[in-house]
């Protein structure tokens, strides 16, 4: 490949990825169009972080899709507090814990939690579809699911006290991921076996980039199902459980 071929070769990459490659330039500077595109994506990322999920509407959407839900809140009293104090987003508020009281000890196979996380936009747009896709597979597996716990101002680890309160075999936390400059609406799904306060991220499995243009809800639900089946056999999640769902042999 000659030096003259490189620009065209790099530009072809733009059709394959949303990453910022082969940017147009003017002299030694970025072209105005590229600068404006960067500012637009940056604004989208900021808006996603501050997006306020309408939880009553989300609960109604879950109900329409056939899922009962319970709305709880973390110990972070507002979005600004949530962003400044990640520790509070990992704990239930007193009222939130009280909302779970009727479900205590119900012992579902899977405790389903949906939290706004760092992209409320992703949760508002894609969480119902992902819950639907996963529940269809869970039904075929014979797993008993909890009502969908809608956790406001929640971080990943808030799934631990929730799952523990319900005595769940494992928790699936569906949460809005930290937005990037090419993906402001991405969901993540974190799976934790035997949830309890104090679990670390090394004890979880994560399926990431669930969004249009990324991993589809159907594909993500397939991976979730694979990991949960093996988690229940091996009685663990995290670094000891590898995703081999793409291989021809299902160990």
C-alpha positions, 0 to 999 in steps of 0.5 A: 500500500502506497502513501497515496492509498492510505487516506482512502483505506482509512476512510473505508473504516468509517463505514465499519465503525463509529470510532473517530477515525479518518477525520477530515482536516483543513491544513493542520487542523480539524475540519469545521464539520468534524469539530461540530460533530464532536461537539454534538456527540459531547452534548449527547453524552452529557445529556444522557448522563443527566437524563431523568428517567420517568419511572412511572412511565417506565413502570407502565411500559413494563406492565404493558409488556406483561411485567410487574415492577417495584420502584425503589430508590438509592440513598442518593437523593438527587442526580447531582448527589448521585454523580458526586457520591457513587457510594450512595448509588450502591445502597438502598434508601430506607424507603427503597428497602421498605418497598422490597419488604413484601418480596423478602425471601421470595427466592427467585432464580433471577432477580431482575433490576433495571437502574438508570445508571449513567445513561438514563436515555439508554434505560428509557429507550431499550430496557423494556425490549431487553427485559422482554427478550431475556424473559422469553429465554428464562421461561424456556429455561424454567427460571422463576423471575422476580418482578422487575425492580426499578432502581432510581439513581442506582449503581451496579452494586445496588443489585447486591442488597436487592438480590440479597433481600429477595434471597435470589440465586443471582441478580441481573442488573440492567443499567445505563452505561457511561456514555462515550462519544459514539454511544450515548444510549448503551445498556449493560447487563451485569450478572452476579451469583449469590448477590450480597453486599460486599460483592466486587466487580470481579465477581460479576459478568458483564454484557456491554454495548447493548444498543442499536448499532451495537449488540442487539437485545436478542443477542445480549439475551442469548449471552445472558442466558448462557452465562446464567445457565453456567453460573448456576452449575458452577455456582459463581460468576465473574473471573471464574466464568468465561463466556464461551457461547460463541464456540461450537462446543457448549462446555 
